[in-house]
């Protein structure tokens, strides 16, 4: 028993020396190729075995013949181990380089295409993560392009919409200044109308900038949908009478909601004004509010004749105003973008769909807790 313990001790000491030297070699080659590290690991395993054997032999536990046999066996094992380590290292390095080249493609703005050659489980997992990241980057680039296109359209439309009233204001003010205005009171009334139009446009831009900047501060309170819709209908009644449009709001459930009353009144006002302006004379704009599985749904139905299917996904985009036939007489296409921003700030969502003879805008909000 004593001899076995001594053999184990001498073998451990010899292998420990080889292990320490191998650790130092790995530390010195830590920045080198993976092939080098695998070769060092294989060499350490074989060297540890040989060092332990030599230590045992020096302690006279092995004969010269047995030492020669063991050394020969260890040498053959070393050749096979080092060859296997080199092959494995070269294979892993080749797979890593293929993955590196594939990753470089989506870093330069392209799409990531995973290498077809088989790889280790870790490299395969890394390849899947890179593919997922590439898909997210592609979606982000697409959203960025769409946002940039929307911004360019908005700047162009805002410039046009500002130029028209400003030119009119300049002409009317010059006429009043020169005393050539045939009806000064009418000119003053028109100037006030144009100033109010510009003020509304600037207000919409300011509201939209707060929404995009995440600076829209809400002060929620418990209100009834019946009161909310009633106030909104009363506010747009003069406009509906001017356009000859009937307002219907007899399907309003008295459901309580936790919302910012001022901001939600703006949402309903924008939807109702949008519907009234697009509904022909003698048409009807209907407002409804009812419970749904997600909470509460507010809907505004108009008689605009419908929106082209290809335009439906863009209805709530900033600056969208549809075809020329649907372009409103005022505004810069900001009303519906503001609607979506305010509704999403309330953790709800806005949608639109076509119905026979028109379209229906729906706003879904979480219901207030009982």
C-alpha positions as CSV (number, residue, x, y, z in Angstrom):
1,X,0.0,0.0,0.0
2,X,2.9,2.3,0.8
3,X,4.5,1.7,-2.6
4,X,1.2,2.6,-4.4
5,X,0.9,5.9,-2.4
6,X,4.5,6.8,-3.3
7,X,3.9,6.0,-7.0
8,X,0.8,8.2,-6.9
9,X,2.8,11.0,-5.2
10,X,5.7,10.9,-7.6
11,X,3.3,10.7,-10.6
12,X,1.3,13.7,-9.3
13,X,4.4,15.8,-8.8
14,X,5.8,15.1,-12.3
15,X,2.4,15.8,-13.9
16,X,2.0,18.9,-11.8
17,X,5.3,20.3,-13.1
18,X,4.1,19.7,-16.7
19,X,0.8,21.3,-15.9
20,X,2.4,24.4,-14.5
21,X,4.6,24.7,-17.6
22,X,1.6,24.2,-19.8
23,X,-0.4,26.9,-18.0
24,X,2.5,29.3,-18.5
25,X,2.6,28.3,-22.2
26,X,-1.1,29.0,-22.6
27,X,-0.7,32.3,-20.9
28,X,2.0,33.3,-23.3
29,X,0.1,32.2,-26.3
30,X,-3.4,33.4,-25.2
31,X,-3.5,35.9,-28.1
32,X,-2.5,33.4,-30.7
33,X,-4.7,31.2,-32.8
34,X,-7.1,28.6,-31.3
35,X,-5.0,25.9,-33.1
36,X,-2.0,26.9,-31.0
37,X,-4.0,26.6,-27.8
38,X,-5.4,23.2,-28.6
39,X,-1.9,22.0,-29.5
40,X,-0.6,23.2,-26.2
41,X,-3.4,21.5,-24.3
42,X,-2.7,18.2,-26.1
43,X,1.0,18.5,-25.5
44,X,0.4,19.2,-21.8
45,X,-1.7,16.1,-21.4
46,X,1.0,13.9,-23.0
47,X,3.8,15.6,-21.2
48,X,2.1,15.3,-17.9
49,X,1.8,11.6,-18.4
50,X,5.5,11.3,-19.5
51,X,6.7,13.5,-16.6
52,X,4.8,11.4,-14.1
53,X,6.2,8.2,-15.6
54,X,9.8,9.5,-15.5
55,X,9.3,10.7,-11.9
56,X,8.1,7.2,-10.9
57,X,11.1,5.6,-12.8
58,X,13.6,7.9,-11.1
59,X,12.2,6.6,-7.8
60,X,13.2,3.1,-9.0
61,X,9.6,1.8,-9.2
62,X,10.1,1.0,-12.9
63,X,12.7,-1.1,-14.7
64,X,14.7,0.2,-17.7
65,X,12.7,-2.1,-20.0
66,X,9.3,-1.0,-18.6
67,X,10.4,2.6,-18.8
68,X,11.3,2.2,-22.5
69,X,7.9,0.5,-23.2
70,X,6.0,3.2,-21.4
71,X,8.0,6.0,-23.1
72,X,7.4,4.5,-26.5
73,X,3.6,4.3,-25.8
74,X,3.5,7.9,-24.6
75,X,5.5,9.0,-27.6
76,X,3.0,7.4,-30.0
77,X,0.1,8.9,-28.0
78,X,1.8,12.3,-28.3
79,X,2.0,12.0,-32.1
80,X,-1.7,11.1,-32.4
81,X,-2.8,13.7,-29.8
82,X,-0.9,16.5,-31.5
83,X,-2.1,15.6,-34.9
84,X,-5.7,15.5,-33.7
85,X,-5.3,18.8,-31.9
86,X,-3.9,20.4,-35.1
87,X,-6.7,19.1,-37.3
88,X,-9.4,20.1,-34.8
89,X,-7.8,23.6,-34.3
90,X,-7.6,24.2,-38.1
91,X,-11.2,23.1,-38.5
92,X,-12.5,25.4,-35.8
93,X,-10.4,28.3,-37.0
94,X,-11.8,27.8,-40.6
95,X,-15.4,27.8,-39.3
96,X,-14.6,30.9,-37.2
97,X,-13.2,32.7,-40.3
98,X,-16.2,31.8,-42.3
99,X,-18.4,33.2,-39.6
100,X,-16.3,36.3,-39.4
101,X,-16.7,37.0,-43.1
102,X,-20.4,36.4,-42.9
103,X,-20.7,38.8,-39.9
104,X,-18.7,41.5,-41.8
105,X,-21.4,41.5,-44.6
106,X,-24.3,42.8,-42.4
107,X,-21.9,45.1,-40.5
108,X,-21.3,46.8,-43.9
109,X,-25.1,47.2,-44.4
110,X,-26.0,43.9,-45.9
111,X,-27.8,40.9,-44.6
112,X,-26.2,38.1,-42.6
113,X,-26.0,34.7,-44.3
114,X,-24.9,31.9,-42.0
115,X,-22.2,29.6,-43.4
116,X,-23.4,26.3,-44.8
117,X,-20.5,24.3,-43.4
118,X,-21.2,22.5,-40.1
119,X,-19.8,24.1,-36.9
120,X,-19.6,23.5,-33.2
121,X,-22.6,24.1,-31.0
122,X,-21.1,27.4,-29.7
123,X,-20.4,28.7,-33.2
124,X,-23.9,27.6,-34.4
125,X,-25.5,29.5,-31.4
126,X,-23.4,32.5,-32.3
127,X,-24.5,32.2,-35.9
128,X,-28.1,32.2,-34.9
129,X,-27.6,35.2,-32.7
130,X,-25.9,37.1,-35.5
131,X,-28.8,36.1,-37.9
132,X,-31.3,37.5,-35.3
133,X,-29.3,40.7,-34.9
134,X,-29.1,41.1,-38.7
135,X,-32.9,40.8,-39.0
136,X,-33.4,43.4,-36.3
137,X,-30.9,45.7,-38.0
138,X,-32.6,45.3,-41.3
139,X,-36.0,46.2,-39.7
140,X,-34.4,49.2,-38.0
141,X,-32.8,50.4,-41.3
142,X,-36.2,50.0,-43.0
143,X,-38.0,52.0,-40.3
144,X,-35.3,54.6,-40.5
145,X,-35.7,54.9,-44.2
146,X,-39.5,55.2,-43.9
147,X,-39.1,57.8,-41.1
148,X,-36.6,59.8,-43.2
149,X,-39.0,59.7,-46.2
150,X,-41.9,60.7,-43.9
151,X,-39.8,63.6,-42.6
152,X,-38.9,64.8,-46.1
153,X,-42.6,64.7,-47.1
154,X,-43.5,66.6,-43.9
155,X,-41.0,69.3,-44.5
156,X,-42.2,69.7,-48.1
157,X,-45.9,69.8,-47.2
158,X,-45.3,72.1,-44.2
159,X,-43.3,74.5,-46.4
160,X,-46.1,74.5,-49.0
161,X,-48.8,75.0,-46.4
162,X,-46.9,77.8,-44.7
163,X,-46.1,79.6,-47.9
164,X,-49.7,79.8,-49.1
165,X,-51.3,81.6,-46.0
166,X,-48.2,83.7,-45.6
167,X,-48.4,84.9,-49.2
168,X,-52.1,85.7,-48.6
169,X,-51.4,87.5,-45.4
170,X,-48.7,89.6,-47.1
171,X,-51.0,90.5,-50.0
172,X,-53.9,91.5,-47.7
173,X,-51.7,93.5,-45.3
174,X,-50.2,95.4,-48.3
175,X,-53.7,96.1,-49.6
176,X,-54.8,97.4,-46.2
177,X,-51.6,99.4,-45.9
178,X,-52.0,101.0,-49.3
179,X,-55.7,101.7,-48.7
180,X,-56.8,99.8,-51.8
181,X,-58.8,97.1,-50.0
182,X,-62.4,97.3,-51.2
183,X,-63.7,95.7,-48.0
184,X,-61.3,96.2,-45.1
185,X,-63.5,94.3,-42.6
186,X,-63.5,91.2,-44.9
187,X,-59.7,91.4,-45.2
188,X,-59.3,91.6,-41.4
189,X,-61.6,88.6,-41.0
190,X,-59.6,86.6,-43.5
191,X,-56.3,87.6,-41.9
192,X,-57.6,86.4,-38.5
193,X,-58.7,83.1,-40.1
194,X,-55.3,82.5,-41.7
195,X,-53.5,83.4,-38.4
196,X,-55.7,80.8,-36.6
197,X,-54.8,78.3,-39.2
198,X,-51.1,78.9,-38.8
199,X,-51.5,78.8,-35.0
200,X,-53.2,75.4,-35.2
201,X,-50.5,74.1,-37.5
202,X,-47.7,75.3,-35.1
203,X,-49.6,73.7,-32.2
204,X,-49.8,70.4,-34.0
205,X,-46.1,70.5,-34.8
206,X,-45.3,71.3,-31.1
207,X,-47.5,68.4,-29.9
208,X,-46.0,66.0,-32.4
209,X,-42.5,67.0,-31.3
210,X,-43.3,66.3,-27.7
211,X,-44.7,62.9,-28.6
212,X,-41.6,61.9,-30.6
213,X,-39.3,63.2,-27.9
214,X,-41.2,61.2,-25.2
215,X,-41.9,64.4,-23.3
216,X,-45.7,64.1,-23.4
217,X,-46.7,64.4,-19.8
218,X,-50.0,62.8,-19.0
219,X,-52.2,63.5,-15.9
220,X,-54.7,60.5,-15.9
221,X,-57.9,60.7,-14.1
222,X,-61.1,58.6,-14.0
223,X,-63.6,59.9,-16.5
224,X,-66.7,58.5,-18.2
225,X,-66.6,57.9,-22.0
226,X,-70.1,59.3,-22.2
227,X,-68.9,62.7,-20.9
228,X,-65.7,62.5,-23.0
229,X,-67.6,61.8,-26.3
230,X,-70.3,64.3,-25.5
231,X,-67.9,67.2,-25.0
232,X,-66.1,66.2,-28.2
233,X,-69.3,66.1,-30.2
234,X,-70.3,69.5,-28.8
235,X,-67.0,71.0,-29.9
236,X,-67.2,69.9,-33.5
237,X,-71.0,70.5,-34.0
238,X,-70.4,74.0,-35.6
239,X,-68.0,72.4,-38.1
240,X,-70.4,69.6,-38.9
241,X,-73.2,72.1,-39.5
242,X,-71.0,74.1,-41.8
243,X,-70.2,71.0,-43.9
244,X,-73.8,69.7,-43.7
245,X,-72.8,66.5,-41.9
246,X,-75.0,64.7,-39.3
247,X,-73.4,63.6,-36.1
248,X,-74.6,60.4,-34.4
249,X,-73.5,59.4,-31.0
250,X,-76.2,57.2,-29.5
251,X,-74.1,54.1,-29.0
252,X,-71.9,55.4,-26.1
253,X,-71.5,53.0,-23.2
254,X,-71.0,54.9,-19.9
255,X,-67.7,53.1,-19.3
256,X,-65.0,54.6,-17.0
257,X,-61.5,55.0,-18.2
258,X,-58.2,56.3,-16.7
259,X,-57.0,58.8,-19.2
260,X,-55.8,62.4,-19.6
261,X,-59.0,64.1,-20.4
262,X,-57.4,67.0,-22.3
263,X,-55.3,64.8,-24.5
264,X,-58.1,62.3,-25.2
265,X,-60.4,65.2,-26.1
266,X,-57.8,66.1,-28.7
267,X,-57.8,62.6,-30.0
268,X,-61.5,62.5,-30.5
269,X,-61.5,66.0,-31.9
270,X,-58.9,65.1,-34.5
271,X,-60.8,62.0,-35.5
272,X,-64.1,63.8,-35.7
273,X,-62.7,66.8,-37.7
274,X,-61.0,64.4,-40.1
275,X,-64.2,62.4,-40.6
276,X,-66.4,65.5,-41.1
277,X,-64.1,67.0,-43.7
278,X,-64.0,63.8,-45.7
279,X,-67.7,63.0,-45.5
280,X,-69.9,64.5,-48.3
281,X,-72.8,66.9,-47.5
282,X,-75.8,65.1,-46.0
283,X,-73.5,62.3,-44.9
284,X,-73.3,60.9,-41.4
285,X,-70.4,60.6,-38.9
286,X,-71.1,58.1,-36.1
287,X,-69.3,57.8,-32.8
288,X,-69.5,54.6,-30.7
289,X,-67.9,53.4,-27.5
290,X,-68.2,49.8,-26.2
291,X,-66.3,47.3,-24.1
292,X,-63.9,44.8,-25.7
293,X,-61.6,42.1,-24.5
294,X,-58.7,44.5,-24.4
295,X,-60.6,47.2,-22.5
296,X,-62.7,49.9,-24.3
297,X,-63.0,50.7,-28.0
298,X,-63.9,54.2,-29.3
299,X,-64.8,54.3,-33.0
300,X,-65.5,57.1,-35.5
301,X,-67.2,56.1,-38.7
302,X,-67.3,58.4,-41.7
303,X,-68.7,58.3,-45.3
304,X,-65.4,59.2,-47.1
305,X,-65.9,56.3,-49.6
306,X,-62.9,54.3,-48.2
307,X,-59.2,54.4,-48.2
308,X,-57.1,52.5,-50.8
309,X,-55.8,49.3,-49.3
310,X,-52.2,50.1,-50.1
311,X,-52.6,53.4,-48.1
312,X,-54.1,51.8,-44.9
313,X,-50.7,51.0,-43.3
314,X,-49.6,54.7,-43.7
315,X,-52.7,56.4,-42.4
316,X,-51.2,57.2,-39.0
317,X,-47.7,58.1,-40.4
318,X,-46.5,61.7,-39.9
319,X,-47.3,63.9,-42.9
320,X,-49.6,61.3,-44.6
321,X,-52.5,63.0,-46.4
322,X,-53.5,60.3,-49.0
323,X,-54.4,61.0,-52.5
324,X,-55.1,64.5,-53.8
325,X,-58.8,63.8,-53.8
326,X,-58.6,63.2,-50.0
327,X,-56.2,66.1,-49.2
328,X,-57.9,68.3,-46.6
329,X,-58.4,72.0,-47.1
330,X,-56.2,72.7,-44.1
331,X,-53.5,71.0,-42.0
332,X,-50.3,69.2,-42.8
333,X,-51.2,65.6,-42.2
334,X,-50.3,65.7,-38.5
335,X,-53.7,65.0,-36.9
336,X,-53.7,61.2,-37.2
337,X,-50.1,60.9,-36.2
338,X,-50.9,62.9,-33.0
339,X,-53.8,60.6,-32.4
340,X,-51.6,57.5,-32.6
341,X,-48.9,59.1,-30.4
342,X,-51.4,60.1,-27.6
343,X,-53.2,56.7,-27.7
344,X,-50.0,54.8,-27.5
345,X,-48.9,57.0,-24.6
346,X,-52.0,55.7,-22.8
347,X,-50.9,52.1,-23.6
348,X,-53.6,51.7,-26.2
349,X,-53.5,51.4,-30.0
350,X,-55.2,53.0,-33.0
351,X,-56.4,51.3,-36.1
352,X,-58.4,52.0,-39.3
353,X,-60.4,49.7,-41.6
354,X,-62.7,50.2,-44.5
355,X,-66.4,49.6,-44.3
356,X,-69.1,49.9,-47.0
357,X,-69.2,53.6,-48.1
358,X,-66.4,54.8,-45.8
359,X,-63.9,53.9,-43.1
360,X,-63.9,53.4,-39.4
361,X,-61.1,54.6,-37.0
362,X,-60.9,52.7,-33.8
363,X,-59.1,53.6,-30.6
364,X,-58.6,50.9,-28.0
365,X,-57.8,51.9,-24.4
366,X,-57.4,49.9,-21.2
367,X,-60.5,50.0,-19.1
368,X,-60.4,51.6,-15.6
369,X,-60.1,49.2,-12.7
370,X,-63.3,48.8,-10.8
